[in-house]
Amino acid sequence: MVLRVNSSLLVALPLILFAASHGLVSYSEFRSLVGSSAGGGRSGGGATPSDPNGNLNSGGVPTVVPPIVSAPAPGLGADGNHTNLNVTIVPPALPPVPVPESVLPYGPETGGADHYAHAKAPELEPQLDEDGDGKAMVILSSGNSHTHLIKDGKAGQIIRYTWSSLTAGSSPEVNKVLATGSAAVASGVLQEFPVGQTPMRLEVEDNGGNKAHADFNVEVVTPVQSGAYCYFYKGVTKDAGLPLDPRTGPRPTFAAKSATVAFSSSDAFPSQGVGADGSPFAQRCVFALRVATAGPHSFALGGKGAFNVVLDNQFLTMSSDGATTVTLSAGVHPVQVLYFGTTQPQWTMTVNGAPIPESGAQWDMRTVVPIMTGLSPTQGSKQGGTTVVIEGVNFFSSHYTVTFGPHKATKVTRTSPNKLTVETPPVPEQPVTLPVTVSSKYGGASNSMPYTYDGNAAPVQYKPQMVTQGGPDKPFDNSLGSAIALGPDGRLYIGKQGFVHVLTISQAYEVTASCKSKGINPKHHVLSLAFNPADVSVKLYAALSIIYYNERAKLPKTEWNNGMISLLEPDATCMAVTKNLITGLPVSDHDHAIGALTFDQRGRLRMSAGSFTNMGSNSVLTKGTGIGGLDETPLSAALLVAPINEPGFDGAITWACDRTDPSKCKQSGGMSVKIFASGVRNCFGMLLHSNGFFYATDNGPNNSDEYGKRSTSCTMDADDQGWGDKLLKVTDGANQYFGHPNRARGQTDPRQCVAYKRGSTPGTGVTKEAFAFSVPPSHNGVVEIMSNIHADAKHSIIELQSAGKTDSSSLVSLNAAGDVTSVTPLSEGGLLGATNAHGAILMTNYFKNSLSVLVPQYTRPSAAAMPFLIAVHPHRGRAGGGNTVVLGGHNFGATPTATFGGRPCTNVRGVAPDGSSFTCTTPAGTPGAMVKVEVTAAAGRVTPTSPGKGDFWYMEV
């Protein structure tokens, strides 16, 4: 849209509007400034200034005083204020904690990225100054800041956080310390900031005396913005028309601001998602004009399509050539242009033949109509409590009401201008599909999207609980524990530095006994553990790496081939290494190592070998040491496969080189270990899903200044700020490249010389991620839900995140093709996790030196109810049978029996006194079959048929 107006029309509109709408001038003062409609003549369908109460100046048009809706939106009282609004309330700032006395550094003093303390600046959305007082309160969070320090056998801790404002310029300095304190304030500090951008610095210090800082900006925006705001309506024609009030009639399906008021071609329209196929659509652009001089003013419209112009809430009568003249009084005049078009739309508008500058047209962020563009998941239990993510536009305010039909959602949280999260309310009907709408105080209600209440299964909810030892209030000390696996013997195995900690845990998740394995090099970190479902005895597979092998362990720089896979088996006292199955695996001089162990259906071991570079280029840095200072090897930055049980397996990897330059090395031994997917930067967790795909997390790169540049070819690189984590869907045998460059392999596979940035269009031969995670970083663990508690979510994935003080978990829903349909936040999380037969997820919390459990929340059946099977652990086993499994549930009684696909599970033993679990030995089954499991209790009572594909998956061996 090109809106042209005589220059005499505009005089200080932004200041007048801002002052009036925020009470800086009185209503009478404002009227004296803008003029009155009395005596203001009109011709050609002219109009007078808007109603001073602003009843129709909604939809983004700035108003004289804070807008008042003519009819309350859902969840609002008659005065337009919220009633019983369930929103996330920001807690008051915690008092500053005295800064501890400084200690001598316990790590290298490089002045840059020393791999110890890491300051992670909050990624803040612009904060809206909703009340117009020129400032806003902002939470400064630092939960993702962390340290890689290891001190006194424990993971290091950040002990001081300091937030300071900075001076402007290319070399900013601290201007003023705003807040400082210990870990007690890591979750957030509430600070007041003025409108505009404030340069800030977060400095952190760990308990080894290592310091780091990160600079960022806090932006507070005024609600009155320059330009116009345009809504799009799908399928609306000229004959159908649009009402004057954007809050009534057809709901827009998209909206966008327009810096210029010009649509000279179809390409000039915002990407609205309507009309692209030639189907009819309507566009409504709203803005406000300030008329300085009363008198006649001419308007003209032209283009392809039909138009209406609304001035001061009245339609203008246009001549056949799209022109009219209007006599306007001095003052503020709301304008709407309604456009109706189909193929190749375009239109322009002129007023008195002169263009209007961007600052001359304005809209109000508080009064725009909210719009929904996505809803996930789209169905859930009638019990309510399901976390739903609402995507959309115009979520600028901090106050929203979300309704499911007549029922209000709870825990409404705005996470960005494009996203809300809510918990569904319970409903008495079943099944029923209800419209979901979002309402704001001034903008009214959004368009609606359907949500189906289907089934009475418990919503996916977990409650975090600490693993204890020596009492219910004494957390178990999990110093340096990262890897985790639940064995077929029911014991919990935790990978640490130099050993595996083997724990016996009660039903209350208290450690009742423990022992430590023997035979692991004290310098090796155990970063992944797994049991092979093809084994019928207890055999533990451990991924071992000497991380920071040169920087900390002081080994030669050439000792990057220190990774290995070891087999541990029970001995007289605990567990011991009986064989090193694979040796010579590549490990970076950082924490990118060997991990993500899992077994496929043929009993072959799958694993990850982390990258040696940040973004593919081992570039020279001005700050820090990157992530090890070496080029990639032929096996790094990849997912590997090793048929460890096949005849002639060779896992002794050797390299034909002196190892000073890994990129020049060729694999000369251990040729049974091969790549099955490439371009994976740093995968910490991987699973084989019951749909046949592998799913793997991949940690995204950091900024190039401190960690290394982005490879753009086999010889060129470029600076980049990096990007976030992603979830990969891996197809075996597909030769997928996921985007992290490896120039060693790029010599024969050129696609592997070029970095793919997640979210962008993949180049030839690049596989796009299944999902791109948002902040916080370090998404690691993945487990499949096999529990029957969450029937609607069975076979979904639980993803775990852990960085510094921030741990979280998310529900990843999949469709029949294995593609991600939604990712929904759940609860607290951890580094890596393992599920048990009761549907719980046990997790390592590395940075907190602890273990925790996500306990599923649901209504337990009464003692008189039918028996109920929760899950089988492990849920995979040999086709020939013979695996020891635990069945968890309710009301099994004292003498339960079970069948797997109709075949009896033998040697029933270990029946829990409360009838909540028992152990048995699996029968033989059809190779590759997924079967349902039934439990029969006393009096022939049988568990109901399980939801999903089944409860136990037979392997192909």
Secondary structure by P-SEA (a helix, b strand, c coil): cbbbbccccccaaaaaaaaaaaccccaaaaaaaaccccccccccccccccccccccccccccccccccccccccccccccccccccccccccccccccccccccccccccccccccbbbbccccccccccccccbbbbbbbccccccccccccbbbbbcbbbbbbbbccccccccccccccccccccbbbbccccccccbbbbbbcccccccbbbbbbbbbbccccbbbbbbbccccccccccccccccccccbbbbbccccccccccccccccccccccbbbbbbbbbbbccccbbbbbbbccccbbbbcccbbbbbcccccccccccccbbbbbbbbbbcccccbbbbccccccccccbbbbccccbbbbcccccccccccccbbbbbbbccccccbbbbbcccccccccccccccbbbbbbbbbccccbbbbbbbbcccccccbbbbbbbccccccbbbbbbbbcccccccccccccccbbbbccccbbbbbcccbbbbbbbccccccccccccccccccccccbbbbccccccbbbbbbbbbcccccccccccccccccbbbbbbbccccbbbccccccbbbbcccccccccccccccbbbbbbbbbccccccccccccccccccccccccccbbbbbccccccccccccccccccccccccccccccccccccccccccccccccccbbbbbbbbbccccccbbbbccccbbbbbcbbbbbcccccccccccccccccccccccccccccccccccccccbbbbcccccccccccbbbbcccccccccccbbbbbbbcccccbbbbbbbcccccccccccccccccccccccccbbbbbbccccbbbbbccccccccccccbbbccccccccccccbbbbbbbbcccccbbbbbccccccccccccccccccbbbbbcccccbbbbbbbbbcccccccccccccccbbbccc
